[in-house]
């Protein structure tokens, strides 16, 4: 019992600060979205911003994993947050001089993503070092719940501040959050792998080892590939949510913020349910159910008439609810199947494979929606995702992934 209390205290000390940092970061991120939506009303402009956000992970992710596995993960997380804060301070200085050019927003988004490219693998890699294996699904469920609380608050806060506050003031929240995030990491005990850190940094060899380790688990490798294909269609959905509210349904930025908040409420409930329940014994069943629910919801959202905004908003709750059951369960599955010494590299390689699909999807979505409209992309995404669930069930190595010894 004392052991359980100890890991929870350590875990929530880290994630309490990370949740605050996530809240302020999300407020700023939504402010960027509102700004681009408000000033351009362009799906292409939003797609460019999203593609820029994915570039660092796509091209540097595998090497970041090697760096993470060979260095002090605690220090890396603090430095990453610090660099993001400094970049935001530069943007604040520019904003104080007047309007903020779109290219500056793109630059800030790029640096924020660059920091996350190193920060996120660290966070994923230290979790199994802090949490007993039997509690990983629950811990990831709690993590999703904490993230969801931030996501619930951030759209409403961001939309309200965007309407009444100067942009530089909104950006300053990111700096405050980074300070809190660094402090939470600093006071948390995070076990270190000294023998591994002492080894020389060999990025190409380590990245190759990460890919080989992933490929050695056939079912996990195929699952990552299938998820990457899903990402081609899923990532643009999040980008187009504001446009559905403002352009298709003819509503305001406040309505777009409401949709994002309801989505986050669904994520919170899903994360709490998963945190208490822990998911099905066979994690693949939980993953299949989550993707199926997401697929059905996106199809329904895509066929709604223009006067059905309320239904669209309510369906966003179910959309969000499905998220933790996929994200947390997928991460728990990877954490269980991969040895801690290789987890940073394998996580980065996996994220890079999935992230490389994102710019492709955003480019295709921008072209597709300019001709067929945003709602039809929702329908297409749901249909393709259901097809991928069917394909993964047909693949024995994926279907039986959680039955492997």
N, C-alpha and C positions, 0 to 999 in steps of 0.2 A: 504493500500500500504506500509506504514512504517513497519507494522508487517511482511509482506512478505520479505521486504528488510532485516529486522533484523534477521529472521531465516536463510536466505540465507547466510548472512555475517558470522553468527555463525557456520553454517553447513560447509561452504567452508573453514573457518579458520581451523576447525578440519581436514577436508578431504584433504586440501592442504598439510599439514604435513604428513598425513597418506599416501598420494600418493607417496611422495618422499621416505618415509620409505619403502613402498611397492616396489618401483622401485629398490632400493638397495638390498632389500631382495630377489627379483625375480632374479636379476643379480647373486647373490650368489647361489640361488637355481638351476638356469640353469647351473652354473659352476659345481655344484655337479653332475648334470645329464651328462654333457659333460665328466667329469672326469671318472665317472663309465662306461659310454658308450665307451669311448676311451680306458680305461685300461682293460675292461672285455668283452665288446660286448655281454653281457649276458642279456637276458630278465629276468632271475631269479634274478640276482643282482639288476636290476632296480626294480623288483617287491618287493624284500626285503626292499629296501630303501623306497618305497612307503608305504608298510605295516607298517614300523616303524613310518612313519609320521602320520599314522592314529590311532595308538594304544592309545595315550593319550586321544584323543577325544572320542574314542570308550569306554574306561573304566572309564575315569574321567569326561567326559562331563556332565553327569547328576548332579554330585556333584559340578562341577564348576558352574553350573547354580544357585544352591542354594547359593553358596558363593557369586556370583555376585549380587544376589537379596538382600543379607543381608549386603553388604558392599559398600563402596564408589567406584563406578565404575571408576571414574576418576583416583583414586590412583591405582586401579588394573591394568588398561591399562598401566600406566607409569612403574609400577614394572615389569610387564610381558615383556615389551620392554627392560627394563634394564637387566633382567636376560638373555635374548637372546643375548644382546650385550656382556655381560661378558663371556658367553660360546663361542662366536665367537672369543673373545680375546684369550682364551685358545687354540683354534684351530690355530689361527695365530702364537702363540708361538711355537706350534708343527711343523707347516709348515715351519717356519724359520729355523728349524733344518734339513730340507730335505724334502723328500716326505711325503705326508699325508696318513697314513694307512686308508683303507676303513672303518675299525671299528670306527675310529674317526669321519669320515663323518656321519656314521650311528648315532653316539652319538649326534653330533651337530644337525642333522635332528630331532632326538627325542626331544631334549630340545627346539628347535624352535617350534615344534608342541605342546609341553607342554605349552609354553607361549601363543600360539595362542588359545589353549583350553580355556584359561581364557580371553584372549583379545577379541576374536571375539564375544562371547555372550555379552560382555560389549558394544561393538560397535553397535551391533544389537539392544540392549535394550535401549541405549541412543537416538537412532535416532528418535523414536516416541515421545520422551520427548522434542526434539528440533524442530521437523517438524510438522506442522499442518496435520491432518489426510488426508485431500483432496490432499495433495502434496506428500504423501509417495511414490507413484509409480514413480513420477518424481524425487524425491530425490534419490531413489534407482537406477533410470536410470542414474542420474548424477554420482552416486557412481561407477556404472559399467563402465561408460565412463572414469572416472579418473583412475580406475584400468586398463582399457584397454590401456590407454596411457603408463602406466608403462610396461604393457606386450608387447606393440609394441617395446619399446626401449630396454627392458632388454635382449631378446635373441640375438639381434645384438651386443649390448654392451658386453654381456657375452662371445659370441663366439669370438669377436675381442680381448678382454682382455685375454681369455684363450690361444689364439695363441701367444701373445706377452709378457704377464706379468706373474710374479711369482704368484703362487696361493695365497700366504699370502696377496698380494696386493689387489686381488679381494675380499678376505674375509673382508678386512678393510672397504670396502664400506658399509657392513652391520652395522658396528659400527656407522659410520657417519649417516646412515639413521635412526638408532634407536634413536640417539640424537635428530634429527629433529622431529621424531615422538613423543617423550616424550615432547618436547617443544610445539608442536601444541596442545597436550592435556592439558598441563599446562596453556596455555593462553586462552583456550576456556571455556566459561560458559556452564556448563552441569548441568541441574536441578537435584536435589537429592530428593530421597523419604525418608525423615528422619524418618518417623514413621515406615516404613518397615525396615530400617537399624537398628533401635533400638531393633527390635525383636531378640531373641536368635537364634544362628545358629543351625539348626537341619537338617543336610544334608539328612538323610534317609527320614525323614518326608517331607522335602521340595521337594526332588526328587519324592517321591510318589505323592505329591500334583501337581507337574508339569506334571507327567504322567496322573493323573486323570483329570487335566484341559484340556490336549490335547485330551484325550479320550472322554471328555464330548462333544466335537465338533466332531461328528461322521465322517462328510465329511473330515475334516482336518486330522483326525487320519488315515483314509483310504488312503488319499493322501500321507501322510508321509510314510506309509507302501509301497505303490506302487513306490514311488520315491526311497525307500531303495532297492527294488528289481532291479530297473533300475541301481542303483549305482553298483550292482554286475558286471554289464557289461560295464558301462560307465567309471568308474574310470581307468581300465586298458588301455582304449583307449589313454588317455593322457600320460600314462607311456610309451606306445609303439610308440608314434609319432616319437621320434628320431630313433628308430630301423627301422621303415618303411623307413625313409630317407636314413639311412646308410647301412642297411643290405638288404632290399628288393629292393630298387631302386639303391643301390650302390653308393650313393652320400657321401658328406663329412659333418663334423660337421657344417660348414658354411651353407650348404643347410638345415640341420636340424634347424638351427637358423632362416633361412628365413621362413620356414614353421611356426614356432612358432610366428614370427613377423606378417605374413599374418593372422594367426589365431587371433592375438590380434587386428589387423586392423579391422577385422570383428566384434570383440567385441566392439571396440570403436564406430564404425558406429551404431551397434545395440543399444548400450547404449545411444548414442546421439539421435537416432530416438525415443527410448522409453522415454527419458527425455523430448523431445519436445511434443510427442504425448500423453504419459501417459498410453498407452495400451488400450485395449478394455474395455468397461463398465463392462462386465462380464469377470473377470480376468482369468477364466478357459479357455476361448476361446484363449487367448494369450498363456497360458501354453500349450494347446493342439497343437497349431500351431508351437510353438518353438520345442517341442519334435518331431513332425512329420518331420520338416525340418532337424533337427539333424539326425534322423533315416535314411532318404533318402540319406543324404550326406555320412554317414558312410558306407552304403551299396555300394554306387558308388565308394568310396575310396577303399573298400575291393576287388572289382572285376577288378580294373585297372591292365593292364599289366606292366611289369617292366620298360618299356620305356616311361611311362606316368607320370613321376614325375611332370611335369609342371601342368597337370590337377589336380593331387593330391594336389599340393600347392595351386592352385586357389580354389579348393573345401574347403580348410581349412578356407578361408575367410567366406564362408557360414556357416561353422561349428561354427566359432567364433560369427558370427552375431546372431545365434539362442540363444547363451548363456544368454545375459542380459534379453531377453524376458521371459526366464524361471526363472533364478535365482532371478532377481529383483522383478518380479511379484509374485513369490512364497513367498519371504520374506515380501513383502507388504501385501499379503493376511494374513500371520501369524500375522503381526503387527496390522492389523485391527481387527482380530478375537479374539486376546488374550489381556487381560487387562495388562497395563504396569507393574503392581506389580508382575505379574506371567511370564512376557515375557522372562526374563533371564532363568528361570527354564525350561519353555516350549521349548525355542529355543535350550537349551543344550540337553534336552531329545530327541528332534527331530533330532538334529545333531548326537547324539550318535547312535540312531537307524539307521540312514543312514550310519554313519561311520562304524558301526559294519559289514555292508554288504561289505565294501571295502576290508578288508583282505580276506574275503571269495572269492570275485571276483578275487583278485590278485593271490591267490593260484590256483584257477581254471584256470585262464588265463595262468599262467605259465605252468601248466600241459597240457592245451589244445594246446597252441601255439607251445610247444615243439614237438607235434605230427602233428598238422594240419597247423601250420604256423600263423604268426601274421595277415596277411590280412583276413583270414577266421574269426578271432575274430571280425573284423570290421563289416563284413556281419552279423554275429550272433547277435551282439549288435543292429544293425539297425532293424532287424526282431523282436527281443524281445521287443524293445522299442515301435515299432508300435503296437505290440500286447497289451502292457500295456496301451497305449492310448485308444485302443478299449475297453479294460476292464473297464477303469475308466469312459468312456462315458456311459457304461452300468450300472454303479453304480450310482443310483439317488442321493445319499447323496454327492457324489463327483461332479457329473455333476452340481448340483444346489448349490454348496458350496458358491459361491459368491452371491447367491440370499437369503441366510439366513439372518434373522434379528439379 
